[in-house]
């Protein structure tokens, strides 16, 4: 029993001694710190005990590239007294700007400080990390989501709302190389990222990310570039908020890792009643107005609402054709689909142009839900000349084609082709000399007949 008591007393003394010596964490640099530079920082050593702290020593260990240095000892500290210690170091070109796993920009451990002292009864020791931080030069500049019904540019933690099951979305991820494009001897600017890895991950299978990772090659200092990813909301997705993780990671020419991680959210909603038109097909999609025809309109609908429906109907309305018809009602369970087909007459002589075909869905027989439309093309009749068959079965046009006969003689020795003769003119009988002579003879005969008749008339009147 005494041994147990002694052990407990020793533990208490160690605990009291440990709490009596407090050491702050020294951090070199900041989020704006350039690399390839000497830096200094300060940290404190505090005696929180009730006894003086004597023989205080400081030991450093860590990566030699950071050249850590500090005094090896400090003066004794009275109870409650604190001392400030200066620590110097160097930020190498290879220092990572972000945690390689989380891609969060932060100070990273590069060494340790061990502080020891004696409070008169115990030798006390405290060990803390030395951290360093430098500028992150790879920025996730923009995340933009474009869906069928909405779009939004998102910052870290933002949400795009009012999304529906079955929607197709794209996400554009834009990054920028923040290095200054002026090269210098210190190699702190004009730096290229040879490969930048971009990943997009969904927290739920309700949103599928097609090709969730891709690379940007050779992004020069000061340049921007972007990649686009496809996000598909499943048709049977539940009403929920899905987190999308976007990460950007790149290693600069000096070997330092830069990058950023963001979380954006996509909120999927389901209406109580939601009969979606998934597709509308029309066959044929183009008709001529020469003859009366029928076209077939086929609509595929899907119940994306929160409940099973007992009375779902679909209506096709075509005002230009004075056509409107509503289907009989059917039962349609949640996430189920069905197809409706309508025969639509197109009358002869229908005005040429684009005819809009509207498809409307209903729940509870008459309550409107959703709609979609397609176009039917009505083209005018093509007026063409009729052709008469020849003896060989071929057809020729009824309108003769008049051509001018041209005679071409061989070219002269000078190589110039002879000009064609003048056009041959045709003439009729009325234009001939014989026709003129006939007219003269007929005129003479008529004159002689008239003279003879006058003479006979005169003789008959003489006594």
C-alpha positions as CSV (number, residue, x, y, z in Angstrom):
1,X,0.0,0.0,0.0
2,X,2.9,2.4,0.8
3,X,4.5,1.6,-2.5
4,X,1.3,2.6,-4.3
5,X,1.1,5.8,-2.3
6,X,4.7,6.7,-3.1
7,X,4.1,6.0,-6.8
8,X,1.1,8.4,-6.8
9,X,3.1,11.1,-5.1
10,X,5.9,10.8,-7.7
11,X,3.4,11.1,-10.5
12,X,2.0,14.2,-8.9
13,X,5.4,15.7,-8.6
14,X,6.2,15.0,-12.2
15,X,2.9,16.5,-13.3
16,X,3.4,19.6,-11.2
17,X,7.0,19.9,-12.6
18,X,5.8,19.5,-16.2
19,X,3.2,22.2,-15.8
20,X,5.8,24.5,-14.2
21,X,7.8,24.7,-17.4
22,X,5.9,26.1,-20.4
23,X,7.5,26.6,-23.9
24,X,5.9,28.4,-26.8
25,X,6.0,27.0,-30.4
26,X,8.4,28.9,-32.6
27,X,7.2,29.5,-36.2
28,X,9.4,30.7,-39.0
29,X,7.9,32.7,-41.9
30,X,4.2,33.3,-42.7
31,X,1.6,32.8,-45.5
32,X,3.4,35.7,-47.3
33,X,6.9,34.5,-46.8
34,X,9.2,34.0,-49.9
35,X,11.5,31.1,-50.1
36,X,15.3,31.2,-50.3
37,X,15.4,33.7,-47.4
38,X,16.7,34.0,-43.8
39,X,14.1,34.5,-41.2
40,X,13.9,34.9,-37.4
41,X,11.1,34.4,-34.8
42,X,10.7,34.4,-31.1
43,X,9.2,32.1,-28.5
44,X,8.8,32.2,-24.8
45,X,9.9,30.0,-21.9
46,X,7.7,30.4,-18.7
47,X,8.2,29.2,-15.2
48,X,4.7,28.6,-14.0
49,X,5.9,26.8,-10.8
50,X,6.3,28.1,-7.2
51,X,10.1,27.5,-7.2
52,X,12.9,29.1,-9.2
53,X,13.9,27.3,-12.4
54,X,17.7,27.0,-12.8
55,X,20.2,25.6,-15.3
56,X,17.9,26.2,-18.2
57,X,19.2,24.8,-21.5
58,X,18.0,24.9,-25.1
59,X,18.7,22.2,-27.7
60,X,17.7,22.3,-31.4
61,X,17.3,19.4,-33.9
62,X,15.8,19.2,-37.3
63,X,16.3,19.4,-41.1
64,X,19.8,20.9,-41.8
65,X,18.3,22.8,-44.8
66,X,16.5,25.1,-42.4
67,X,19.7,26.1,-40.5
68,X,18.0,26.4,-37.1
69,X,19.9,28.3,-34.4
70,X,19.1,29.7,-30.9
71,X,21.0,30.3,-27.6
72,X,22.1,27.2,-25.8
73,X,20.9,28.5,-22.4
74,X,19.2,31.3,-20.7
75,X,19.3,32.8,-17.2
76,X,17.4,31.3,-14.3
77,X,13.7,32.1,-14.0
78,X,12.0,33.0,-10.8
79,X,8.6,31.6,-10.1
80,X,6.1,33.1,-12.5
81,X,8.8,34.7,-14.7
82,X,9.1,34.4,-18.5
83,X,11.9,34.8,-21.0
84,X,11.8,35.5,-24.7
85,X,14.2,33.6,-26.9
86,X,15.1,34.4,-30.6
87,X,15.3,31.6,-33.0
88,X,16.7,32.1,-36.6
89,X,16.5,29.9,-39.6
90,X,16.3,29.7,-43.4
91,X,13.3,28.9,-45.7
92,X,14.6,26.7,-48.6
93,X,13.2,26.7,-52.1
94,X,11.9,23.2,-51.5
95,X,9.7,24.1,-48.5
96,X,6.1,22.9,-49.1
97,X,3.4,25.5,-49.0
98,X,0.6,23.1,-48.0
99,X,0.3,19.8,-46.1
100,X,0.8,17.2,-48.8
101,X,-2.2,15.2,-47.5
102,X,-4.8,17.8,-46.7
103,X,-3.6,20.5,-49.1
104,X,-4.2,23.1,-46.4
105,X,-1.8,26.0,-46.4
106,X,-0.2,26.0,-43.0
107,X,3.0,26.0,-41.0
108,X,4.7,22.7,-41.2
109,X,7.1,21.0,-38.7
110,X,10.8,21.4,-39.6
111,X,12.5,20.6,-36.3
112,X,12.2,20.5,-32.5
113,X,13.2,22.6,-29.4
114,X,14.1,20.9,-26.2
115,X,14.1,23.1,-23.1
116,X,15.4,21.7,-19.7
117,X,15.6,23.1,-16.2
118,X,15.7,22.3,-12.5
119,X,13.1,23.5,-9.9
120,X,15.1,22.3,-6.9
121,X,13.5,18.9,-6.7
122,X,13.0,17.7,-10.3
123,X,14.7,18.0,-13.6
124,X,12.1,19.4,-16.0
125,X,12.0,19.0,-19.8
126,X,9.6,20.3,-22.5
127,X,9.8,19.5,-26.2
128,X,8.0,21.5,-28.9
129,X,8.0,21.6,-32.7
130,X,9.7,24.3,-34.8
131,X,7.4,25.1,-37.7
132,X,7.9,27.1,-40.9
133,X,5.6,28.5,-43.6
134,X,6.0,30.0,-47.0
135,X,3.7,31.4,-49.7
136,X,1.3,29.1,-51.5
137,X,1.6,29.9,-55.3
138,X,-1.1,27.7,-56.7
139,X,-4.6,29.0,-56.3
140,X,-7.9,27.3,-56.9
141,X,-9.4,30.4,-58.5
142,X,-12.9,29.4,-59.5
143,X,-15.4,26.5,-59.2
144,X,-18.5,26.9,-61.3
145,X,-21.3,24.4,-61.6
146,X,-23.7,24.5,-64.6
147,X,-26.8,22.2,-64.5
148,X,-29.8,21.8,-66.7
149,X,-31.9,24.2,-64.6
150,X,-29.4,26.5,-62.8
151,X,-25.8,27.5,-62.5
152,X,-23.6,29.1,-59.9
153,X,-20.0,30.1,-59.1
154,X,-19.0,28.7,-55.7
155,X,-16.6,29.6,-53.0
156,X,-15.4,27.1,-50.4
157,X,-18.4,26.0,-48.4
158,X,-21.0,27.3,-50.8
159,X,-24.1,25.4,-51.9
160,X,-25.9,25.2,-55.3
161,X,-29.6,24.5,-54.6
162,X,-32.8,23.4,-56.3
163,X,-31.3,20.5,-58.2
164,X,-33.4,17.6,-59.4
165,X,-32.8,13.9,-59.9
166,X,-31.7,13.2,-63.5
167,X,-30.0,16.5,-64.1
168,X,-26.7,16.6,-66.0
169,X,-24.2,19.1,-64.6
170,X,-20.6,20.3,-65.4
171,X,-18.1,21.6,-63.0
172,X,-15.4,24.0,-64.3
173,X,-12.3,24.2,-62.1
174,X,-9.9,27.1,-62.8
175,X,-6.4,27.4,-61.3
176,X,-3.8,30.1,-61.4
177,X,0.0,30.1,-61.1
178,X,0.6,33.0,-58.7
179,X,4.4,33.1,-59.2
180,X,5.6,36.4,-60.7
181,X,6.5,35.9,-64.3
182,X,9.8,37.8,-64.0
183,X,12.6,35.3,-63.6
184,X,15.3,36.1,-61.0
185,X,18.5,34.5,-59.8
186,X,17.0,33.6,-56.4
187,X,14.5,31.3,-58.3
188,X,11.5,32.8,-56.4
189,X,9.7,33.9,-59.5
190,X,9.2,32.8,-63.1
191,X,8.4,29.3,-61.9
192,X,6.4,26.8,-63.9
193,X,4.2,24.0,-62.6
194,X,4.9,21.1,-64.9
195,X,1.9,19.0,-63.8
196,X,-1.1,20.1,-61.8
197,X,-3.4,17.3,-60.5
198,X,-7.1,18.2,-60.1
199,X,-9.5,15.8,-58.4
200,X,-13.3,16.0,-57.9
201,X,-14.9,13.5,-55.5
202,X,-18.5,13.1,-54.5
203,X,-19.6,12.1,-51.0
204,X,-22.6,10.2,-52.3
205,X,-23.3,7.8,-55.1
206,X,-26.3,9.9,-55.9
207,X,-24.0,12.2,-57.9
208,X,-21.6,10.4,-60.2
209,X,-18.4,12.1,-61.3
210,X,-17.2,11.1,-64.7
211,X,-13.4,10.9,-64.9
212,X,-12.8,12.3,-61.4
213,X,-9.2,13.3,-62.0
214,X,-7.3,15.1,-64.7
215,X,-4.0,17.0,-65.2
216,X,-3.0,20.4,-66.4
217,X,0.5,20.4,-68.0
218,X,3.1,23.2,-68.0
219,X,1.3,26.1,-66.3
220,X,3.7,29.1,-66.6
221,X,4.1,31.8,-64.0
222,X,1.1,34.2,-64.0
223,X,-1.0,32.0,-66.3
224,X,-4.5,30.5,-65.7
225,X,-6.1,27.3,-67.0
226,X,-9.2,25.2,-66.3
227,X,-10.6,21.7,-66.6
228,X,-14.3,20.7,-66.9
229,X,-15.8,17.6,-65.2
230,X,-19.2,16.0,-65.8
231,X,-21.4,15.5,-62.8
232,X,-24.6,13.4,-63.3
233,X,-27.4,13.3,-60.7
234,X,-28.8,9.8,-60.7
235,X,-32.5,9.5,-61.7
236,X,-33.3,7.9,-58.4
237,X,-31.3,10.3,-56.3
238,X,-32.7,11.0,-52.8
239,X,-33.5,14.5,-51.5
240,X,-30.2,15.4,-49.8
241,X,-27.1,17.6,-49.8
242,X,-24.0,16.1,-51.4
243,X,-20.5,17.4,-50.7
244,X,-18.1,17.7,-53.6
245,X,-14.4,17.8,-52.7
246,X,-12.2,19.7,-55.1
247,X,-8.4,19.4,-54.7
248,X,-5.6,21.0,-56.7
249,X,-2.0,19.9,-56.2
250,X,1.2,20.8,-58.0
251,X,4.9,20.6,-57.5
252,X,7.0,23.6,-58.7
253,X,10.3,23.5,-60.5
254,X,12.2,23.6,-57.1
255,X,10.3,20.6,-55.7
256,X,7.9,22.4,-53.3
257,X,4.3,21.3,-53.1
258,X,1.5,23.9,-53.6
259,X,-2.2,23.5,-53.8
260,X,-5.6,24.0,-52.4
261,X,-8.7,22.0,-51.3
262,X,-12.3,23.2,-51.3
263,X,-15.7,21.7,-50.4
264,X,-18.8,22.8,-52.3
265,X,-22.3,21.3,-51.9
266,X,-25.1,20.3,-54.2
267,X,-28.6,20.2,-52.8
268,X,-30.9,17.8,-54.5
269,X,-34.7,18.4,-54.0
270,X,-37.7,16.3,-54.7
271,X,-41.2,17.8,-55.1
272,X,-44.1,16.0,-53.7
273,X,-45.5,15.5,-57.2
274,X,-43.0,15.6,-60.1
275,X,-43.8,13.9,-63.4
276,X,-40.8,14.7,-65.6
277,X,-40.7,14.5,-69.4
278,X,-37.6,12.5,-70.1
279,X,-37.8,12.6,-73.9
280,X,-40.1,13.4,-76.8
281,X,-39.6,11.8,-80.2
282,X,-41.6,12.6,-83.3
283,X,-41.5,10.4,-86.4
284,X,-41.2,11.5,-89.1
285,X,-39.8,14.8,-87.9
286,X,-40.4,16.4,-91.4
287,X,-43.5,16.1,-93.7
288,X,-44.6,17.8,-96.9
289,X,-47.9,19.6,-97.3
290,X,-48.7,17.9,-100.6
291,X,-50.7,15.1,-99.0
292,X,-52.4,14.4,-95.7
293,X,-50.0,12.4,-93.4
294,X,-49.8,11.0,-89.9
295,X,-46.9,11.5,-87.5
296,X,-46.2,9.6,-84.3
297,X,-45.4,11.5,-81.1
298,X,-43.8,9.4,-78.3
299,X,-43.2,10.8,-74.8
300,X,-41.2,9.1,-72.1
301,X,-42.1,10.3,-68.6
302,X,-40.6,9.6,-65.1
303,X,-42.0,10.0,-61.6
304,X,-39.4,11.9,-59.7
305,X,-41.8,12.9,-56.9
306,X,-41.8,11.8,-53.3
307,X,-44.7,9.4,-53.6
308,X,-46.4,6.9,-55.9
309,X,-48.9,8.4,-58.2
310,X,-52.3,6.8,-59.1
311,X,-53.6,9.1,-61.9
312,X,-50.8,10.2,-64.2
313,X,-51.8,11.6,-67.6
314,X,-50.0,13.0,-70.6
315,X,-51.3,15.5,-73.1
316,X,-50.1,16.5,-76.6
317,X,-51.1,19.9,-77.8
318,X,-50.4,21.3,-81.3
319,X,-52.3,24.6,-81.8
320,X,-51.1,25.1,-85.5
321,X,-52.8,21.7,-86.3
322,X,-55.8,22.3,-84.0
323,X,-54.8,19.1,-82.3
324,X,-55.1,18.4,-78.6
325,X,-55.4,14.9,-77.0
326,X,-55.0,13.6,-73.5
327,X,-54.1,10.1,-72.6
328,X,-56.0,7.8,-70.2
329,X,-54.6,7.9,-66.6
330,X,-52.1,5.3,-65.3
331,X,-50.4,4.4,-62.0
332,X,-46.7,5.4,-61.8
333,X,-44.6,4.5,-58.8
334,X,-41.8,6.7,-57.5
335,X,-38.7,6.4,-59.8
336,X,-40.7,4.5,-62.4
337,X,-41.1,5.6,-66.0
338,X,-43.7,5.0,-68.8
339,X,-44.1,5.7,-72.5
340,X,-47.1,7.4,-74.2
341,X,-47.7,7.4,-77.9
342,X,-50.0,9.7,-80.0
343,X,-51.0,9.6,-83.7
344,X,-51.2,13.1,-85.0
345,X,-52.8,13.9,-88.4
346,X,-51.3,16.5,-90.6
347,X,-53.8,17.8,-93.2
348,X,-53.1,18.3,-96.8
349,X,-52.2,21.9,-97.6
350,X,-50.9,22.6,-94.1
351,X,-48.9,25.9,-94.1
352,X,-45.2,25.3,-94.5
353,X,-43.0,26.1,-91.5
354,X,-42.1,25.0,-88.0
355,X,-45.0,23.5,-86.0
356,X,-44.5,23.4,-82.2
357,X,-45.5,20.2,-80.5
358,X,-46.2,20.6,-76.7
359,X,-46.2,17.6,-74.3
360,X,-47.7,18.2,-70.8
361,X,-47.8,15.9,-67.8
362,X,-50.4,15.8,-65.1
363,X,-50.9,14.1,-61.7
364,X,-54.3,13.5,-60.1
365,X,-55.6,13.5,-63.7
366,X,-55.8,17.3,-64.0
367,X,-53.0,18.9,-61.9
368,X,-50.3,20.2,-64.2
369,X,-46.7,18.9,-63.5
370,X,-44.1,19.5,-66.3
371,X,-43.9,20.1,-70.0
372,X,-41.6,19.8,-73.0
373,X,-41.8,20.6,-76.7
374,X,-40.3,19.5,-80.0
375,X,-40.6,20.9,-83.5
376,X,-42.3,19.3,-86.5
377,X,-41.1,20.7,-89.9
378,X,-43.8,21.1,-92.6
379,X,-42.2,21.8,-96.0
380,X,-43.9,23.1,-99.1
381,X,-44.7,20.9,-102.1
382,X,-42.0,21.0,-104.8
383,X,-43.5,22.1,-108.1
384,X,-41.8,20.3,-111.1
385,X,-42.6,20.0,-114.8
386,X,-44.1,16.7,-115.9
387,X,-42.1,14.6,-118.3
388,X,-43.4,12.5,-121.2
389,X,-41.9,9.0,-121.7
390,X,-40.0,8.3,-124.9
391,X,-40.1,5.1,-126.9
392,X,-37.0,3.9,-125.0
393,X,-38.7,4.4,-121.7
394,X,-36.7,7.5,-120.8
395,X,-38.3,10.9,-120.0
396,X,-37.6,14.2,-121.7
397,X,-38.9,17.6,-120.7
398,X,-41.8,19.1,-122.7
399,X,-40.1,22.4,-123.1
400,X,-37.7,22.3,-126.0
401,X,-34.3,23.8,-125.5
402,X,-33.3,26.2,-128.3
403,X,-29.6,26.2,-129.2
404,X,-27.7,28.2,-131.8
405,X,-25.8,25.9,-134.2
406,X,-22.2,26.8,-134.3
407,X,-19.6,25.6,-136.8
408,X,-16.0,25.6,-135.7
409,X,-13.2,25.3,-138.2
410,X,-9.8,24.0,-137.3
411,X,-7.5,26.7,-135.9
412,X,-5.1,28.5,-138.2
413,X,-1.3,28.1,-138.1
414,X,-1.2,31.1,-135.8
415,X,-3.3,29.1,-133.3
416,X,-6.4,31.3,-133.3
417,X,-9.7,29.5,-133.7
418,X,-12.0,30.5,-136.5
419,X,-15.1,32.5,-135.6
420,X,-18.5,30.7,-136.0
421,X,-20.7,31.5,-139.0
422,X,-23.8,33.7,-138.5
423,X,-27.0,32.2,-137.3
424,X,-29.2,30.4,-139.9
425,X,-32.7,32.1,-140.2
426,X,-35.8,30.1,-141.2
427,X,-38.6,31.5,-143.4
428,X,-42.3,30.6,-144.2
429,X,-44.3,30.5,-147.5
430,X,-45.8,33.9,-146.9
431,X,-42.3,35.4,-147.0
432,X,-41.5,33.8,-150.4
433,X,-41.5,35.4,-153.9
434,X,-44.1,32.8,-155.1
435,X,-46.6,34.1,-152.6
436,X,-46.0,37.7,-153.8
437,X,-46.6,36.7,-157.5
438,X,-49.8,34.9,-156.6
439,X,-51.1,38.0,-154.8
440,X,-50.4,40.1,-158.0
441,X,-52.3,37.6,-160.3
442,X,-55.3,37.5,-158.0
443,X,-55.5,41.3,-157.9
444,X,-55.4,41.5,-161.7
445,X,-58.2,38.9,-162.0
446,X,-60.4,40.8,-159.5
447,X,-59.9,44.1,-161.4
448,X,-60.9,42.4,-164.8
449,X,-64.0,40.9,-163.2
450,X,-65.1,44.2,-161.9
451,X,-64.5,46.0,-165.3
452,X,-66.6,43.3,-167.1
453,X,-69.4,43.7,-164.6
454,X,-69.5,47.5,-165.1
455,X,-69.5,47.1,-168.9
456,X,-72.5,44.7,-168.8
457,X,-74.4,47.1,-166.5
458,X,-73.9,50.0,-169.0
459,X,-75.0,48.0,-172.0
460,X,-78.2,46.8,-170.3
461,X,-79.3,50.5,-169.7
462,X,-78.9,51.6,-173.4
463,X,-82.2,51.8,-175.5
